[in-house]
Every structure is written in C-alpha cells, then in structure tokens.
Amino acid sequence: MTAPPRLMLDACVLFPTVQREVLIGAAQAGFFRPVWTARILEEWARAVRKLGPGAEDVARGEIALLRAAFPGAEVPEAPHVEQRLYLPDENDLHVLAAAIACGADAIVTVNAADFPRGTLAAEGLDRRDPDGLLWDFASRAPQAMTAVLETVRAKAEALSGQPQPLKPLLKRARLNRLARLLA
C-alpha cells in the first residue's frame, strides 16, 4: 500500500472556511498528508482581517487546532532553496521552496498563474486546484468523501443556525465540480 501524497496547502486554500474544512476533512480521512509553513498559516490569519473585528482571533484559534490535529504538518521555510527559484509572483517563492525541501508531491492552490506547471514539474511537483483534487478523491471513494462533506455541512449548519444544503454550500466555497459530482 502506498503512502498518501504529501500536499503543500497554500494560504489561499485555507481561507475560505468551507474549502479548508473539506480539505482538512479529506486529510483526516487519509486521502493526503497536509503540509504548510508558519508563514502560510500567518498569511491565512492576516487574510481574514477583512472580515472584521475578531476574525483574526478566530483564525488564530483555528490555526492552533489545526497544528494540534496535524503535529507533523508544519515544515520549516527553505530560504536556501528559495534563492535559486523563479515564479511570476516572488511572494510565492517561499511556498515552492518549502514544498521542494519537504518532499511534497504537489502544491494545492487556486493561484494557477503564480505556480506554472512547467516550473513545478521541473522540481518534481504538481499543482492541484482544490476543486479538482477533492473531485478526484470523491470519484475514487465517494462514501468516504460523502462522510467528510456531511461533517462539514453539519458544522456549517450548527455555526449558522440555518439549514445548509450541500450543493449551494460547496458552490459558495468554489467547489463546483465537487458539488456537481456529489449533490
């Protein structure tokens, strides 16, 4: 039996919440092993500031829970690797460098233009968008992913106090292919 892939999660897939919850649920179900850096988690915490007062504190609490749930997921930055790399957005070099240094199989991101497939392939990495990745998991193991999605849906419903039908919830999280497959 092969080990699940090791996937570097970019900050842009950790926020929005539902997308992150589905990804982390898939990791907890054994579909992949997540990795990130402290800097990636910090980018997520800062990104939520736009939601208003208290949002960053909530994100930092979620980050603490994530670190506890996946104690081996946080990898060090790799400035020695970063120095030799080029990406269209130099602010993403730290993500690529850490992915290379920790032996990740792919980077999960919605920023396709910032992570050209050719550049990643030259480093032995793939780029995966969260919707396509989760669609692949659901195609291979629909029951396991349905359980993940039901957990996320129930949590969203409990937090909002309102019904959260799965298909619209996934569409709001920009998981359209997954929504079409499972809903």
N, C-alpha and C positions, 0 to 999 in steps of 0.2 A: 504494500500500500504506500502510495507516495504522500509526502507531506503536503499540506495545503499551501498554496502560494503565499508568499510574503509580499504584502501590498503597502506601499507608502501612501498614506492618505494626505492629500494636500488640504490646506486650510479651507479652501472653497467648497469642499465636500463635507466638512464638519459643521458648517453653517450654510444652509438652513437645518433646523432641528429634525424634521421628519426624515430627510435624506440621511442625516447622520445616524438617527435611531435605526433605520433599516440596515445601513451598512454595518453598524456595530452589532445589531442582532444577527446578521449573517456571519460575522466573525465569531460571535459567541456560539453559533450553531456549527462552527467548524469549517465553514466554506473557505476562509482565508485567515492568515495571521496578520493583523494590522501592525504597522509601524508608523511612527511620527517622531518629530523632534520637539524640544521645548519651544523652539521658535515658532513652529507651526501651530502649536496649541496657543501660544501668545497671540499670534495673528488672528486666530478664531476669537479669542477673548476681546481683542480690540475691535474686531469687525462688528460685534453685536452692540457696541455703544450706540449705534444709530437707532436702535430700538427704544432707547430712552433710559431714564434713571433706573438703576438696579439691574439692567440687563447684563452688564459685565459681571456683576457679582454672581448672578445665576449661572452664567457661562463658566466662571471660575469654579463654582461648586460642581458643575457637570464635568469639568476637566479633572477635578480631584477624584470623582467617582470613576471616570474612565481610566485614570492612572492606576487606581486600586484594582479595577477589573482586569487590566492588562499590564501587569507589572513589568513585563519584558518588552513592551512595545516601544517605549521611548528610547531612541537611539541618539548618539551624540552627533553634533554637526561635524562636517568634514571639510574645514577650510583648505586643507592640503589638497583635496580633490577639486574643490570649487575653483581654485586658481587656474586650472587647465581647461575649464569648460566655457562654452558659449551657449547662451539661449537668447531669444529675442527680448525677453524681459530679464535683466540681470537680477532683479529682486527674487526670481525663482531659482537661481543657481543653487541656493542652499538646499532646496528640496531635491534636486537632481543629485547633488553631491552626496547627501546623506543616503539616498536610495542606492547609489553605487556602492558606497562604503559599507552599508549593512547587508548587501547582497539581496536587495529586494528584486522581485520578479517584474513589478510594474509600479507605475505611479497612477493613482486614481485621482482624476482631476476633471473639471469641466472647462479648463483653460487649454483647449487643444492648440491654439495658436502659439501659446507660450512654451509648449513642450512638443516640438516637432518629432514626428515618429522616427525619422531618419537619425536624428541626433540621439534619441533614446535607444534605437536599435543598435547603433554603433557602440553603446555602452552595455548592451545585453539586456535592455529594459523594454517593456511595452508600456503603452499609455492606454488606460481604460477610463471610459466615462462611467459614472456610477450607474446610470440607467442601463446601459448595455451590459455591464458587469452583473448587476442584480438580475437582469433578464436571463443571462446565461445560467446563473445559479438556479433560478426558478424553473428554467427549462429542464435542467438536469435533475432537480429534486423539488418538484412542486409542493409536496406535502411539508417538507422542512421549511421552505420559504413561506408557505401559507401560514405556518405557525408563527414565524418571525413577524410577518405582516399583521397578523391578528393581535399579537402582543403590542406592536407599535400603534395600531388603530385603537385598541382599548386604552392605552396610556394617553393618547391624544384626546380621547373622549373623556377620560377621567379629569384631565387637566382643564379642558374647555367647558366641561359640564353640558356639552351638547353632542348629539349624535355625529359621528364622523364616518360616513360611508367610505369604504376603502378606495374606490376609483377616484373620486374627487380629491381625497387626501393625498394620494400618490401623484396626481396631476399637479396639485399645488406645490409639491416637492420636486417638480420637474423630473418625475419618474414615469413618463408617458408610456414607454414601451412595456414597462413592468405592469402598469395599470391595465393596458390592453390585454396582456397575457393572463393575468390572474383575476381580473374583475369581471 
